[in-house]
Amino acid sequence: MTEAQSESFPEIRESVRRLCAEFPGPYWQALDRERAYPTEFVQALTREGFLSVLIPEEYGGSGLGLGAATAILEEIHRSGCNGGACHAQMYTMGTILRHGSPEQKAKYLPAIAKGELRLQAFGVTEPTSGTDTTRLRTFARREGDHYVVNGQKVWISRAEHSDLMVLLCRTTAREDAAKPTDGMSVLIVEMNEAKGNGLTIRPIRTMLNHATTELFFDDMKVPVENLIGKEGQGFKYIIDGMNAERVLIAAECIGDGRFFIDRASAYARDRSVFGRAIGENQGVQFPIARAYVQVSAAALMVDKAAALFDAGLPCGSEANMSKMLASEASWFAADTCIQTHGGFGFAEEYDIERKFRETRLYQVAPISTNLILSHVGTHVLGMPKSF
């Protein structure tokens, strides 16, 4: 760690590093081969209180802010581990903590903090709408004391390993709403009750071990008491979760970027070809240095976005920009690391090819780079919408 890399929450970071040291590369390599869920890793994070960092102390959590959560996820990824199996348990807090009822918080948060319940599924994206969230079609029809849900979701990670899901659906058709963002509602789905009772989960095999699934709802019933906030106002509730998600994903990218820089610079110092360390060659050294500069700059935007979120201030643009900058910086660092290692970068035992695949995701999810540029162009710079 250099002077340029000043760290917030140093004690938390050191604790995360110690925990991650118990889950070295071979643990993740085995999981990757089998596309298996890192149960032991998630249990260890839960036991140490890292997954309940955003939950208030009165409900059994640490009561810290998003800044602490970014430190945790950054260190997980810098250590060569992966937070994908558990990060949703942090960012869904943005919706439940800010907009859930006292009864909902009392019912779910203590059990989540203890690890008795997993809240790791975020049901938003659909096959026909993608990131055009206002056009989602999953519909919840009120019938007495239940909503009856029909529709489909895709790219919903960890649905098979979660006890609860935060689900965004329409309760008023788009054409009947005053504006496109109206008429959507957020429901808390108890997954174990729903499976086989209107909920079907189909795994989707992808290039990385992310436990991604497609969901089908056929007359799935959800109690009205599981509605978060007011019916029809769910879009603004889910945005808090999305902003938190983008900041936390950005922090993971910072961790990935620093993982790649650490590995590349060490290899460049130690690897000797043609009688000299390859790091003496500017063609090797300068890309690694550039990766360091880019990751360091992106980290500052992540810190800014997290600080705004924790202060309760508007942070949508900063959350988007931090995610874009961090994902692009981590991808450049990943490519540089592969190039530095040459053929060894493709070997499973070095962990670089696994992390290379993992960090590529974040220029696409949870929001693509082009959508971020569109947001900045229209909402920040005041230009007309491009779509």
C-alpha positions as CSV (number, residue, x, y, z in Angstrom):
1,M,0.0,0.0,0.0
2,T,1.5,3.3,-1.1
3,E,1.0,6.7,0.4
4,A,-1.1,7.6,-2.7
5,Q,-3.7,5.0,-1.8
6,S,-5.1,6.5,1.4
7,E,-7.7,4.2,2.9
8,S,-10.9,4.9,4.7
9,F,-12.1,2.4,7.3
10,P,-8.7,0.8,7.8
11,E,-9.8,-1.5,10.6
12,I,-12.6,-2.9,8.6
13,R,-10.3,-3.4,5.6
14,E,-7.8,-5.3,7.6
15,S,-10.5,-7.5,9.1
16,V,-11.8,-8.3,5.6
17,R,-8.3,-9.1,4.3
18,R,-7.8,-11.5,7.2
19,L,-11.0,-13.3,6.4
20,C,-10.4,-13.4,2.7
21,A,-7.0,-15.0,3.3
22,E,-8.9,-18.1,4.5
23,F,-10.4,-18.4,1.0
24,P,-7.5,-18.5,-1.4
25,G,-7.4,-19.1,-5.1
26,P,-8.0,-22.8,-5.1
27,Y,-11.3,-22.3,-3.2
28,W,-12.6,-20.0,-5.9
29,Q,-11.1,-22.1,-8.8
30,A,-13.0,-25.2,-7.5
31,L,-16.3,-23.2,-7.3
32,D,-15.8,-21.8,-10.7
33,R,-15.3,-25.2,-12.3
34,E,-18.5,-26.5,-10.7
35,R,-20.5,-23.2,-11.0
36,A,-21.1,-23.6,-7.2
37,Y,-22.3,-21.1,-4.7
38,P,-19.6,-19.9,-2.1
39,T,-21.6,-21.0,0.9
40,E,-18.7,-21.0,3.3
41,F,-17.5,-17.6,2.3
42,V,-21.0,-16.1,2.7
43,Q,-21.4,-17.7,6.1
44,A,-18.0,-16.3,7.2
45,L,-18.9,-12.8,6.0
46,T,-22.2,-13.0,7.8
47,R,-20.7,-14.3,11.0
48,E,-18.2,-11.4,11.1
49,G,-21.1,-8.9,10.5
50,F,-19.9,-7.6,7.2
51,L,-23.2,-8.3,5.4
52,S,-25.2,-6.4,8.0
53,V,-23.0,-3.3,7.9
54,L,-25.9,-1.1,6.6
55,I,-28.5,-2.5,9.0
56,P,-29.1,-0.2,12.0
57,E,-27.9,-1.4,15.4
58,E,-31.4,-1.7,16.7
59,Y,-32.0,-4.5,14.2
60,G,-28.7,-6.3,14.9
61,G,-26.4,-4.6,12.3
62,S,-23.5,-2.2,12.5
63,G,-25.5,0.9,11.5
64,L,-22.7,2.1,9.2
65,G,-23.0,3.8,5.8
66,L,-22.4,3.0,2.2
67,G,-18.8,4.2,2.6
68,A,-18.1,1.3,4.9
69,A,-19.8,-1.2,2.6
70,T,-17.7,0.0,-0.3
71,A,-14.5,-0.6,1.7
72,I,-15.7,-4.2,2.5
73,L,-16.4,-5.0,-1.2
74,E,-13.3,-3.4,-2.5
75,E,-11.1,-5.5,-0.1
76,I,-13.0,-8.7,-1.0
77,H,-12.2,-8.2,-4.7
78,R,-8.7,-6.9,-4.1
79,S,-8.0,-10.1,-2.2
80,G,-8.9,-12.2,-5.2
81,C,-12.3,-13.2,-3.8
82,N,-15.7,-12.2,-5.2
83,G,-18.6,-10.3,-3.6
84,G,-21.2,-11.2,-6.2
85,A,-22.7,-13.8,-3.9
86,C,-23.5,-11.3,-1.2
87,H,-23.4,-7.7,-2.4
88,A,-27.2,-7.6,-3.1
89,Q,-27.7,-8.1,0.6
90,M,-26.1,-4.6,1.0
91,Y,-27.6,-2.6,-1.8
92,T,-31.2,-3.9,-1.4
93,M,-31.0,-2.1,2.0
94,G,-31.3,1.2,0.0
95,T,-34.9,0.3,-0.7
96,I,-36.0,-1.5,2.5
97,L,-34.2,0.7,5.0
98,R,-35.4,4.0,3.4
99,H,-38.9,2.9,2.5
100,G,-39.9,-0.3,4.3
101,S,-42.5,-0.1,7.1
102,P,-41.4,-0.5,10.7
103,E,-43.2,-3.9,10.7
104,Q,-41.3,-5.0,7.7
105,K,-38.0,-3.9,9.2
106,A,-38.7,-5.6,12.5
107,K,-39.7,-8.8,10.7
108,Y,-36.8,-9.2,8.3
109,L,-33.8,-7.1,9.3
110,P,-32.8,-9.0,12.5
111,A,-33.0,-12.3,10.8
112,I,-31.0,-11.0,7.9
113,A,-28.3,-9.6,10.3
114,K,-28.1,-13.0,12.0
115,G,-27.8,-14.9,8.7
116,E,-31.1,-16.7,9.3
117,L,-32.5,-15.1,6.1
118,R,-30.7,-14.2,2.9
119,L,-31.8,-11.1,0.9
120,Q,-29.8,-11.4,-2.2
121,A,-32.2,-11.3,-5.1
122,F,-33.2,-8.0,-6.9
123,G,-36.0,-8.6,-9.3
124,V,-36.0,-5.8,-11.9
125,T,-34.7,-6.7,-15.4
126,E,-37.0,-8.3,-17.9
127,P,-36.4,-9.9,-21.3
128,T,-38.4,-7.4,-23.3
129,S,-37.5,-4.2,-21.5
130,G,-33.8,-4.6,-20.4
131,T,-32.7,-1.3,-18.8
132,D,-35.9,0.5,-20.0
133,T,-37.4,-0.2,-16.6
134,T,-40.6,1.8,-17.2
135,R,-41.7,-0.8,-19.9
136,L,-41.5,-3.8,-17.6
137,R,-44.5,-6.1,-17.9
138,T,-44.6,-8.2,-14.8
139,F,-47.9,-7.3,-13.2
140,A,-49.3,-7.6,-9.7
141,R,-53.1,-7.6,-9.5
142,R,-54.6,-6.8,-6.1
143,E,-57.1,-9.5,-4.9
144,G,-58.2,-9.0,-1.3
145,D,-55.2,-9.3,1.0
146,H,-52.8,-10.6,-1.7
147,Y,-51.3,-9.5,-4.9
148,V,-51.3,-12.0,-7.7
149,V,-48.2,-11.7,-9.8
150,N,-47.7,-12.8,-13.4
151,G,-44.7,-12.1,-15.7
152,Q,-41.1,-12.9,-16.2
153,K,-37.6,-11.6,-15.1
154,V,-34.2,-12.4,-16.4
155,W,-30.6,-12.0,-15.2
156,I,-31.7,-12.2,-11.6
157,S,-28.7,-13.4,-9.7
158,R,-28.8,-15.7,-6.7
159,A,-32.5,-16.4,-6.8
160,E,-31.8,-20.0,-6.0
161,H,-29.8,-19.0,-3.0
162,S,-32.0,-16.3,-1.5
163,D,-34.8,-16.4,1.0
164,L,-36.1,-13.0,0.0
165,M,-36.4,-11.0,-3.2
166,V,-37.1,-7.3,-3.7
167,L,-39.4,-7.4,-6.8
168,L,-40.4,-4.4,-9.0
169,C,-43.6,-4.9,-10.9
170,R,-46.5,-2.9,-12.4
171,T,-49.7,-2.4,-10.4
172,T,-51.0,0.0,-13.0
173,A,-50.5,-0.4,-16.7
174,R,-48.0,2.0,-18.3
175,E,-50.6,3.4,-20.6
176,D,-52.9,4.1,-17.7
177,A,-50.3,5.9,-15.5
178,A,-49.9,9.6,-15.4
179,K,-46.3,9.3,-16.4
180,P,-44.1,6.2,-17.3
181,T,-42.4,6.0,-13.9
182,D,-45.8,5.9,-12.1
183,G,-47.8,2.7,-11.5
184,M,-44.9,0.5,-10.4
185,S,-44.7,-1.1,-7.0
186,V,-42.1,-3.0,-4.9
187,L,-42.9,-6.3,-3.2
188,I,-40.9,-8.4,-0.8
189,V,-41.2,-12.0,-2.0
190,E,-40.6,-14.9,0.4
191,M,-38.9,-17.2,-2.0
192,N,-39.3,-20.5,-0.2
193,E,-43.0,-19.9,0.0
194,A,-43.2,-18.9,-3.6
195,K,-41.2,-21.7,-5.2
196,G,-43.6,-24.2,-6.6
197,N,-46.5,-21.9,-5.9
198,G,-46.3,-19.7,-8.9
199,L,-42.6,-19.1,-9.0
200,T,-40.3,-21.1,-11.4
201,I,-36.5,-20.5,-11.4
202,R,-34.4,-21.5,-14.4
203,P,-30.6,-21.2,-14.1
204,I,-28.7,-19.5,-17.0
205,R,-25.2,-20.7,-17.5
206,T,-22.8,-17.8,-18.3
207,M,-19.1,-17.2,-18.8
208,L,-18.7,-16.6,-15.1
209,N,-20.0,-18.1,-11.9
210,H,-22.7,-15.6,-10.9
211,A,-25.7,-17.9,-10.1
212,T,-27.8,-16.1,-12.7
213,T,-31.4,-17.1,-13.4
214,E,-34.6,-16.5,-15.2
215,L,-37.8,-16.2,-13.2
216,F,-41.4,-17.0,-14.3
217,F,-44.4,-15.9,-12.3
218,D,-47.7,-17.7,-12.8
219,D,-50.4,-16.4,-10.4
220,M,-47.8,-16.1,-7.6
221,K,-49.4,-14.7,-4.5
222,V,-47.7,-12.1,-2.3
223,P,-49.4,-10.7,0.8
224,V,-50.4,-7.1,0.6
225,E,-48.4,-6.5,3.8
226,N,-45.2,-7.2,1.8
227,L,-45.8,-4.0,-0.3
228,I,-43.0,-1.5,0.3
229,G,-44.3,2.0,0.7
230,K,-47.2,3.1,-1.4
231,E,-48.6,1.3,-4.3
232,G,-47.6,2.8,-7.6
233,Q,-44.6,4.7,-6.2
234,G,-42.1,1.9,-6.4
235,F,-39.9,3.3,-9.1
236,K,-38.5,6.0,-6.8
237,Y,-38.1,3.4,-4.0
238,I,-36.1,1.1,-6.3
239,I,-33.9,4.0,-7.4
240,D,-32.3,4.1,-3.9
241,G,-31.4,0.5,-4.3
242,M,-30.1,1.0,-7.8
243,N,-27.9,3.9,-6.7
244,A,-26.5,1.9,-3.9
245,E,-26.0,-1.0,-6.2
246,R,-24.0,1.1,-8.7
247,V,-21.7,2.5,-6.0
248,L,-21.1,-0.9,-4.5
249,I,-20.4,-2.5,-7.9
250,A,-18.0,0.4,-8.6
251,A,-16.2,-0.4,-5.4
252,E,-15.8,-4.0,-6.5
253,C,-14.3,-2.8,-9.7
254,I,-11.8,-0.7,-7.7
255,G,-10.9,-3.9,-5.8
256,D,-10.6,-5.8,-9.1
257,G,-8.4,-3.1,-10.6
258,R,-6.1,-3.1,-7.6
259,F,-5.9,-6.9,-7.7
260,F,-4.8,-6.8,-11.3
261,I,-2.3,-3.9,-10.6
262,D,-0.8,-5.8,-7.6
263,R,-0.4,-9.0,-9.6
264,A,0.9,-7.2,-12.8
265,S,3.5,-5.0,-11.0
266,A,4.8,-7.9,-8.9
267,Y,5.1,-10.2,-12.0
268,A,6.8,-7.4,-13.9
269,R,9.4,-7.0,-11.1
270,D,10.1,-10.7,-10.7
271,R,9.8,-12.0,-14.3
272,S,13.1,-11.9,-16.2
273,V,13.3,-12.3,-20.0
274,F,16.4,-11.4,-22.1
275,G,18.4,-11.1,-19.0
276,R,16.3,-8.3,-17.4
277,A,13.1,-7.8,-15.4
278,I,10.3,-7.2,-17.9
279,G,9.2,-4.3,-15.7
280,E,12.3,-2.4,-16.9
281,N,10.7,-2.1,-20.3
282,Q,8.4,0.9,-20.7
283,G,6.1,-1.1,-22.9
284,V,5.3,-3.3,-19.9
285,Q,5.7,-0.7,-17.1
286,F,3.7,2.2,-18.5
287,P,0.4,0.4,-19.1
288,I,0.5,-0.8,-15.5
289,A,1.3,2.7,-14.3
290,R,-1.6,4.0,-16.4
291,A,-3.9,1.4,-14.9
292,Y,-2.9,2.6,-11.4
293,V,-3.7,6.2,-12.3
294,Q,-7.1,5.3,-13.8
295,V,-8.1,3.1,-10.8
296,S,-7.0,5.8,-8.3
297,A,-9.0,8.5,-10.1
298,A,-12.1,6.3,-10.3
299,A,-11.8,5.5,-6.6
300,L,-12.2,9.2,-5.8
301,M,-15.5,9.3,-7.7
302,V,-16.7,6.2,-5.8
303,D,-15.9,7.9,-2.5
304,K,-17.8,11.0,-3.6
305,A,-20.9,9.0,-4.6
306,A,-20.9,7.0,-1.4
307,A,-20.6,10.2,0.7
308,L,-23.5,11.8,-1.1
309,F,-25.7,8.7,-0.6
310,D,-24.8,8.5,3.1
311,A,-25.7,12.2,3.4
312,G,-29.1,11.6,1.9
313,L,-28.3,13.9,-1.1
314,P,-29.0,13.3,-4.8
315,C,-26.3,11.0,-6.1
316,G,-27.7,9.4,-9.2
317,S,-25.2,11.0,-11.6
318,E,-22.3,10.4,-9.3
319,A,-23.4,6.7,-8.8
320,N,-23.6,6.3,-12.5
321,M,-20.3,8.0,-13.2
322,S,-18.4,6.1,-10.5
323,K,-19.7,2.8,-11.9
324,M,-18.6,3.7,-15.5
325,L,-15.2,5.0,-14.5
326,A,-14.4,2.1,-12.2
327,S,-15.6,-0.6,-14.6
328,E,-13.5,0.8,-17.4
329,A,-10.5,1.2,-15.2
330,S,-10.8,-2.4,-13.9
331,W,-11.1,-3.7,-17.4
332,F,-8.1,-1.8,-18.6
333,A,-6.2,-3.2,-15.6
334,A,-7.4,-6.7,-16.3
335,D,-6.3,-6.5,-19.9
336,T,-2.9,-5.1,-18.9
337,C,-2.4,-7.8,-16.3
338,I,-3.1,-10.6,-18.9
339,Q,-0.7,-9.0,-21.3
340,T,2.0,-8.6,-18.6
341,H,1.7,-12.3,-17.7
342,G,1.6,-13.6,-21.3
343,G,0.6,-17.2,-21.5
344,F,0.6,-17.6,-17.7
345,G,-2.3,-15.1,-17.5
346,F,-4.5,-17.7,-19.1
347,A,-3.7,-20.4,-16.6
348,E,-6.4,-21.2,-14.0
349,E,-3.9,-21.4,-11.1
350,Y,-3.0,-17.7,-11.4
351,D,-6.6,-16.6,-10.8
352,I,-6.2,-13.8,-13.4
353,E,-8.3,-15.4,-16.1
354,R,-11.1,-15.9,-13.6
355,K,-11.0,-12.3,-12.4
356,F,-10.7,-11.2,-16.0
357,R,-14.0,-12.8,-16.8
358,E,-15.6,-11.5,-13.7
359,T,-14.7,-7.9,-14.1
360,R,-15.9,-7.7,-17.7
361,L,-19.4,-8.1,-16.5
362,Y,-19.5,-4.6,-15.0
363,Q,-19.5,-2.6,-18.2
364,V,-22.8,-4.3,-18.9
365,A,-24.4,-4.8,-15.5
366,P,-26.1,-3.4,-13.6
367,I,-26.3,-0.7,-16.2
368,S,-24.5,-0.4,-19.5
369,T,-21.9,2.2,-20.3
370,N,-24.1,3.7,-23.0
371,L,-27.0,4.2,-20.7
372,I,-24.8,6.0,-18.2
373,L,-23.6,8.3,-21.0
374,S,-27.2,8.9,-22.0
375,H,-28.0,9.8,-18.3
376,V,-25.1,12.3,-18.2
377,G,-25.9,13.8,-21.5
378,T,-29.6,14.4,-20.7
379,H,-29.8,14.8,-16.9
380,V,-26.4,16.6,-16.3
381,L,-25.7,18.4,-19.6
382,G,-29.3,19.1,-20.6
383,M,-29.2,17.7,-24.1
384,P,-32.2,16.1,-25.7
385,K,-32.9,12.4,-25.1
386,S,-31.4,10.1,-27.6
387,F,-34.1,7.5,-27.4
